[in-house]
Amino acid sequence: MTACIVGWAHSPFGKLVDDTVESLIVSVAVEAMDHAGISPDQVDEIVLGHFNAGFSAQDFTASLVLQADDRLRFKPATRVENACATGSAAVRQGIRAIDSKASRVVLVVGVEKMTATPGPEIGKNLLRASYLPEDGDIPAGFAGVFGQIAQAYFQRHGDQSDALAAIAAKNHKNGVNNPYAQMRKDLGYDFCRQESEKNPFVAGPLKRTDCSLVSDGAAALVLTDVETALGMRRAVAFRANEHVQDFLPMSKRDILLFEGCERAWSQALTKARITLDDLSFVETHDCFTIAELIEYEAMGLAKPGQGAQLALEGQTGPDGRLPVNPSGGLKSKGHPIGATGVSMHVLTSMQLAGEAGGIQVPDAALGGIFNMGGAAVANYVSVLERIK
């Protein structure tokens, strides 16, 4: 253990008409420092996760965090980006600053403002997280990429529409009691399973209920070294934090194996000296339901092609073998790109601190996180444990 989360903040996710990138950053930065019980003077470094890719006209955003308090002026501030894993890239950058002893206290913020962008432009922006020479002309943008993945999975392992509907229904039900979630509605299995006017096919076998939501939102956390954390109000330690980057072109790998995800999980579990059975819950990257299904297999919960059984038997539900996405996941909570990875770390910390309210996992002791950018290109796994 080299770093701890000692405070956090989370905005609502959704269509936040009255908020800007700047206002979202400022609000969560102020709240996270207050929650940690630190003053801006104590912050040694700032890391901002902001994907952007055309969503915001303001593209130089690292210094916007300084707007939270004049005392942050002249602090080192850096913006990082790694597609849909941008938030976790920011967290890892903060951990590495503490590991190297360059900083003792790091403020990490993740943000995205997406909903003000016209629909066709949203698709173009998101498609930039794929390999454009191969994927640039895929219909339906980034959803089309995962539609192709779902179609290929069905061809290899059979039609898994029932399992995808079960995953969607689970995550929507989980999100009902998450106050930060964009969609707090239990849609039910039947609605998620059937094509309808309100649930049309979007790409390949993926329907609207299989796709995460376009969102605005922000989250922030304060990192410190372990010694400092033990003198503070609370301390959630990193038992492991691993990053594995894979090839960007899907043609260079077996896209149905999510090998980068598999390797990141393997390294993290080894580093933490635990097995999956030791985890109390997992927050995983369900940008599309097919992604969550393949992630079951990549993390080792099921063999390749057998992840559907976990969903259909409720093994990843709240009372199952390993609860997955008790927050509702990206499917229910929303997916403001740069904020997602930070949000996952915040909500996992809340669970471990017993502060998760209606989505609290009973007796949560160890939490796992998987956040990915692109189609399993940027892969980040964290294992968290409360030590104070």
Residue pairs with C-beta under 8 A, 6 or more apart in sequence:
1 226
1 237
1 238
1 239
1 387
2 95
2 98
2 99
2 225
2 226
2 238
3 94
3 95
3 98
3 99
3 223
3 224
3 225
3 226
3 237
3 238
3 241
4 223
4 224
4 225
4 226
4 228
4 229
4 235
4 236
4 237
4 238
4 387
5 221
5 222
5 223
5 235
5 236
5 237
5 238
5 345
5 346
5 349
5 384
6 36
6 37
6 38
6 222
6 223
6 224
6 228
6 229
6 232
6 233
6 234
6 235
6 236
7 32
7 33
7 34
7 35
7 36
7 37
7 38
7 221
7 222
7 232
7 233
7 234
8 32
8 35
8 36
8 219
8 220
8 221
8 222
8 345
8 346
8 349
8 350
9 27
9 28
9 29
9 30
9 31
9 32
9 35
9 219
9 220
9 221
9 346
10 28
10 180
10 218
10 219
10 220
10 343
10 346
10 347
11 19
11 24
11 27
11 28
11 180
11 217
11 218
11 219
11 339
12 179
12 180
12 182
12 217
13 180
13 181
13 182
13 213
13 215
13 216
13 217
13 333
13 334
13 336
13 339
13 343
14 115
14 182
14 213
14 215
14 216
14 217
14 334
15 115
15 182
15 215
15 216
16 24
16 113
16 115
16 216
16 217
17 115
19 113
19 216
20 113
21 50
21 56
21 58
21 61
21 64
21 111
21 112
21 113
22 58
22 64
22 67
24 111
24 113
24 216
24 217
24 218
25 48
25 61
25 64
25 65
25 67
25 68
25 109
25 111
25 218
26 64
26 65
26 67
26 68
27 218
28 109
28 111
28 218
28 219
28 220
29 65
29 68
29 69
29 107
29 109
29 220
30 68
30 69
31 220
32 107
32 109
32 220
32 221
32 222
33 39
33 40
33 43
33 68
33 69
33 107
33 222
35 222
36 222
36 232
36 233
37 232
37 233
38 105
38 222
39 71
40 68
40 69
40 71
40 72
41 71
42 105
43 72
43 75
43 105
43 106
43 107
43 222
44 75
44 76
44 97
44 102
44 103
44 104
44 105
44 106
45 75
45 76
45 77
45 78
45 94
45 97
45 102
45 103
45 105
45 106
45 107
46 62
46 65
46 66
46 72
46 75
46 76
46 77
46 78
46 106
46 107
46 108
46 109
47 77
47 78
47 79
47 80
47 90
47 91
47 93
47 94
47 97
47 106
47 107
47 108
47 109
48 61
48 62
48 64
48 65
48 77
48 78
48 79
48 80
48 90
48 108
48 109
48 110
48 111
48 338
49 79
49 80
49 81
49 86
49 87
49 88
49 89
49 90
49 91
49 108
49 109
49 110
49 111
49 338
49 339
49 341
49 342
50 56
50 61
50 79
50 81
50 86
50 110
50 111
50 112
50 338
51 81
51 83
51 84
51 86
51 112
51 129
51 337
51 338
52 59
52 61
52 81
52 112
52 338
53 125
53 126
53 128
53 129
53 337
54 117
54 121
54 124
54 125
54 128
55 112
55 113
55 114
55 116
55 117
55 122
55 125
55 337
56 113
58 64
60 79
61 79
61 111
62 77
62 78
62 79
63 77
65 72
65 77
65 107
65 109
66 72
66 73
66 75
66 77
78 93
80 86
80 89
80 90
80 93
81 89
81 338
82 88
82 89
82 373
82 378
83 129
83 337
83 373
83 374
83 377
83 378
84 129
84 285
84 287
84 335
84 337
84 340
84 371
84 372
84 373
84 374
84 378
85 285
85 340
85 341
85 371
85 372
85 373
85 378
85 379
85 380
86 110
86 337
86 338
86 340
86 341
86 373
87 110
87 219
87 338
87 339
87 340
87 341
87 342
87 343
87 344
87 345
87 371
88 243
88 341
88 342
88 344
88 345
88 369
88 371
88 380
88 382
89 243
89 341
89 373
89 378
89 380
90 108
90 109
90 110
90 338
90 341
90 342
91 108
91 221
91 223
91 241
91 341
91 342
91 345
91 380
91 382
92 241
92 243
92 380
93 108
94 103
94 106
94 107
94 108
94 223
95 223
95 238
95 241
97 103
97 106
98 104
98 106
98 223
98 224
98 225
101 225
104 224
104 225
104 228
105 222
105 223
105 224
105 228
106 222
106 223
106 224
107 220
107 222
107 223
108 220
108 221
108 222
108 223
108 342
109 218
109 219
109 220
109 342
110 218
110 219
110 220
110 336
110 338
110 339
110 340
110 341
110 342
110 343
111 217
111 218
111 336
111 338
111 339
112 215
112 216
112 217
112 218
112 336
112 337
112 338
112 339
113 216
113 336
114 122
114 214
114 215
114 216
114 336
114 337
115 214
115 215
115 216
116 216
117 125
122 141
122 214
123 140
123 141
123 142
123 143
124 141
126 141
126 142
126 337
127 135
127 136
127 138
127 141
127 142
127 145
129 142
129 373
129 374
130 136
130 138
130 142
130 145
130 248
130 374
130 375
131 248
131 249
131 250
133 249
134 249
134 250
134 251
135 144
135 145
135 250
138 144
138 145
138 148
139 203
140 147
140 202
140 203
143 202
143 203
143 206
143 211
143 288
144 203
144 204
145 250
145 375
146 203
146 206
146 287
146 288
146 290
146 291
146 375
147 202
147 203
147 204
147 205
147 206
148 203
148 204
149 250
149 255
149 256
149 290
149 291
149 294
149 375
150 160
150 164
150 204
150 205
150 206
150 210
150 288
150 290
151 204
151 205
152 255
152 256
153 160
153 256
153 290
153 293
153 294
154 160
154 205
156 256
156 305
157 304
157 305
157 308
159 205
160 290
160 293
160 308
161 193
161 205
162 193
162 308
162 312
163 293
163 307
163 308
163 309
163 311
163 312
164 192
164 205
164 206
164 210
164 289
164 290
164 293
164 311
165 189
165 192
165 193
165 209
165 289
166 189
166 192
166 311
166 312
167 286
167 289
167 292
167 293
167 311
167 316
167 331
168 187
168 192
168 209
168 210
168 289
168 331
169 186
169 187
169 188
169 189
169 191
169 192
170 311
170 314
170 316
170 317
170 324
170 325
171 286
171 292
171 325
171 328
171 329
171 331
171 332
172 183
172 185
172 186
172 187
172 192
172 209
172 328
172 331
172 332
173 186
174 318
174 325
174 326
174 327
174 328
174 329
174 332
174 359
175 181
175 183
175 184
175 185
175 327
175 328
175 329
175 331
175 332
175 333
176 184
176 185
176 186
176 328
176 332
176 358
177 184
177 357
177 358
177 359
178 184
178 327
178 328
178 332
178 333
178 358
178 359
179 357
179 358
180 217
180 327
180 333
180 343
180 347
181 327
181 328
181 332
181 333
181 334
182 213
182 215
182 332
182 333
182 334
183 213
183 328
183 332
183 334
184 328
184 332
187 209
191 198
191 199
191 209
192 199
192 207
192 209
192 210
195 201
195 207
198 208
199 207
199 208
199 209
200 207
200 208
201 207
202 208
202 210
202 211
206 288
206 289
206 290
209 289
209 331
210 288
210 289
210 290
211 287
211 288
211 331
212 286
212 287
212 288
212 329
212 330
212 331
212 334
212 335
213 330
213 331
213 334
213 335
214 334
214 335
215 334
215 335
215 336
216 336
217 334
217 336
217 339
217 343
218 336
218 339
218 342
219 339
219 342
219 343
219 345
219 346
220 342
220 346
221 342
221 345
221 346
221 349
224 232
226 235
226 237
226 387
229 235
229 237
229 387
229 388
230 387
230 388
232 388
234 353
234 386
234 388
235 386
235 387
235 388
236 348
236 349
236 352
236 353
236 384
236 385
236 386
236 387
237 384
237 385
237 386
237 387
238 382
238 383
238 384
239 271
239 272
239 273
239 274
239 366
239 383
239 384
239 385
240 267
240 268
240 269
240 271
240 272
240 381
240 382
240 383
241 268
241 380
241 381
241 382
241 383
242 264
242 267
242 268
242 271
242 380
242 381
242 382
243 264
243 378
243 379
243 380
244 260
244 261
244 263
244 264
244 267
244 379
245 260
245 377
245 378
245 379
246 253
246 259
246 260
246 376
246 377
246 379
247 253
247 377
248 374
248 377
250 375
253 259
255 375
255 376
256 294
256 304
257 294
257 297
257 298
257 304
258 294
258 295
258 297
258 298
258 372
258 376
258 379
259 298
259 376
260 372
260 376
260 377
260 378
260 379
261 294
261 295
261 298
261 299
261 370
261 372
261 376
261 379
261 381
262 298
262 299
262 300
263 379
264 370
264 379
264 380
264 381
265 298
265 299
265 300
265 368
265 370
265 381
266 300
267 381
268 368
268 381
268 382
268 383
269 275
269 276
269 383
271 383
272 366
272 383
274 366
274 383
276 299
276 300
276 301
276 322
276 368
277 322
278 366
279 322
279 366
279 367
279 368
279 383
280 323
280 351
280 361
280 363
280 364
280 365
280 366
280 367
281 322
281 323
281 324
281 326
281 348
281 351
281 361
281 364
281 367
281 368
282 299
282 322
282 323
282 324
282 325
282 367
282 368
282 369
282 370
283 324
283 325
283 326
283 327
283 329
283 344
283 347
283 348
283 367
283 368
283 369
283 370
284 292
284 295
284 299
284 324
284 325
284 329
284 368
284 369
284 370
285 291
285 292
285 295
285 330
285 340
285 370
285 371
285 372
286 292
286 295
286 325
286 329
286 330
286 331
287 330
287 335
287 372
289 331
291 372
292 324
292 325
292 329
293 307
293 308
293 311
294 307
294 376
295 370
296 302
296 307
296 310
296 311
296 316
296 324
297 303
297 304
297 305
297 306
297 307
298 376
299 368
299 370
301 307
301 310
301 315
301 316
301 321
301 322
302 309
302 310
309 315
310 316
310 320
310 321
313 320
314 320
315 321
315 322
316 322
316 323
316 324
316 325
317 323
318 326
318 361
323 361
325 331
326 351
326 356
326 359
326 361
327 333
327 347
327 359
328 359
330 340
333 343
340 371
341 371
341 380
344 369
344 371
345 369
345 382
345 384
347 356
347 359
348 367
348 368
348 369
348 382
348 384
349 367
349 384
349 386
350 356
351 359
351 360
351 361
351 364
351 367
352 364
352 365
352 366
352 367
352 384
352 385
352 386
353 386
354 360
354 364
356 364
365 385
365 386
366 383
366 384
366 385
367 383
367 384
367 385
368 381
368 382
368 383
368 384
369 380
369 381
369 382
369 383
369 384
370 379
370 380
370 381
371 380
372 378
372 379
372 380
373 379
